[in-house]
């Protein structure tokens, strides 16, 4: 498979959950409360894609396959897309564009406060995701800004954990995955390079 074909395949895979949701809404198969179901669904996929995007760099570190990096921006933008749709679903379908009620909810309910902070942290990352913005900001400032993804991910996992009233096992799994992804970044890449070399049966 060529690089272009693989990129198209990843794009279609990332878009598939949204297509399934649209189909479910059209078919009326999302249960007695489709607004809540769609909001939960979009939030779940926002968190999943955020973790997948964060997994790209550790995957390169562990495998030495630099070509996986070409998918990082796309996956990150899909994480933002699902997060934006999650917030839009909440504002439109749950609060019916009642901005006073939205603000009161953000102030009163801690898990919504945390979720909104996570979303706001992702906004500048999406806005500055292009090559043009990278050049305008300069590589160093751009990298510093994009470190916001780490607190955004922590807040997203916390939002998910706080939102669930019972059966928090899935939230803990997401938290464990995030902890591993962040921990790998603390280990110098050269150590993984040495490990790969030692495990290479060709001895090269």
N, C-alpha and C positions, 0 to 999 in steps of 0.2 A: 504494500500500500504506500502510495506517495505521501509526502508530507502534507500536501494540500488536501488530499482525500482524507487523511487522518484528522486534519483540523476540522473538516466539514463533518466528519463522523462524531467528533467530540462536541461540536456545536449542536448537532441534532440530538445527541444524547442529553446534553444539558437543557435543551428546550423541551424535551419529551415530558417532564413532569407538568410543565405549564399547559402543554397540549392536553394531557390527561385531565387536568383540572377543568379546562374549558369544556371538554367533552362531558365531564361529569355534571357540570352546571347546566349544560344544554339538555342532557338526558334526565336531569333531576334525580341523579343516583348518589347524591352526597349526604343523604339522610334527612332527618326532620329539621335540622338547622344548618342549611348549606352555607350561610354566612360564616358561622363559627368554624365549620369544617374547612372551608376554603382558607380562612385566616390562619388556622393551625397548620394546614398543609403548606402554605406559602412560607410561614415562619420556619417550619421544619427544614424545608429545602434551602432556605437562605443559610441556615446554620450548617447544613451538610456541605453546601458548595463553598462556604467560607473555610471549613476544615479541609476540604479537598484542595482548595487553592493554597492553603498554608502547607499542605503536604508535598507540594511540587519541589520546593527547595530541599527539604530533607531527602526526598526520593533521589534527586540529583546527587546529593552528598553521599548517600548510601550506595548508589549504583554506579556513580561516575558517568551517567548518561545525561549529558548537557542538553540534549534535544528536547527533553521533557519541559524545559523552561519556556518553550514557545507557547505552551498552553496556559501558563500561569495567569497572564492578563485576562484571557477569555474567561477562565474559571472565576477569577476575582470579580469580573464585571457581571457574571451570572449570579454570583452571591449577592451583589448589590441589587441586581434586577429583582431577585426574589424577595430581598429585604424591602425594597421600595414597594413592591406589590403587596407585601404583608402589611406595611404601614397604610397603604392606600385602601386595602380591604378593611382595615380597622376603622379608618376615618370615614369612609363612604358607606360601607355596609353595616357597620356596628354603630357608629355615631351619627350617620346621616348628615355629615358635613357641619355638625354643630360644634364649632370651634371652641366655644366656651366649655362645653361638656368634655371635649378632647383635652383641653388644658387642665380642667379640674381632675380628670382621670390621671393625667401625667403626674400631677402634684400629689394626689391622694394615694395612688396605688404604686407601691415601690417597684414591682416587676415591670410596670409600664415605663416608669422613670428610667430604669436601667436599660430597657429595650430601646427607648428613644435615644439615649446616650450612645448606645452601640450603633444605631443607624446614623446618627449625626457624625460619628467618627468615620463612617464609611463614605460619607458624601464627598469630602475633599479628595479621597483616594480615587473615586470614580471620575471626578472632574479632571483630575491631573493624570489620568491613566494613559494619555496619548504621548507619542514620541515628541510632538510639538511642545506640550507642556513640560516634558522632561527637560528639553533643551532650554526653555524659558527659565525654569527654576534652577537649572544646573544640577548635575548628578548628585552632589553631596546634599543639597537642600531637599531634592526630590526623595532621596533615600530616607532622610530624616523624617520627612512628612509621612512617608509610607510605612513607617514604624507604628503609626496609629492602628494598623491592622491588628497588632497584638493586644492592646487594651480593648479594641472593638470585639475581638474574638472572646476574650475573657468575659466581657460584659454580655455578649450574646449567650454564652453558656450559662452565666448567672441568671439572665432573663428567663431562659428556658427552665432552669431548675426552680426558680421562684414561682413561675407560672403554674407548674404542676402541683396539684394538691396531694396526690397519692401516686405511688409507683414511680419513684424517682430514678429507677435503675438506668433507664435510657439516658437521662441527663448526666448521670455519673459516668456512663460510658463516653459520652461526648467530652466531658471534662477530662477523663483519663487520656483520651486521644489528643486533646489539645495540650495537655501536660507533656506528653511524649514528643509531640511536634516542636514544642518550645524547648524542651530539654536537649533535643538533637542539635539545635542551633547553638547551644552553649559549648558543644564539643568542637574543637578545631577540625576543619575538614581534612587536614593532613593525616589525622589519626585514622579516619575512615579510608583514606587512600592507601595507607600502609596495610590496613586490614584486608582490603581488596587484593592488594598485591600478594600478601601472604597466602590468601585463599585461592589465588589463581593457579590452576593445575599446570599451566604452561610455564609458570615461574617467571612471568614478565609483568 
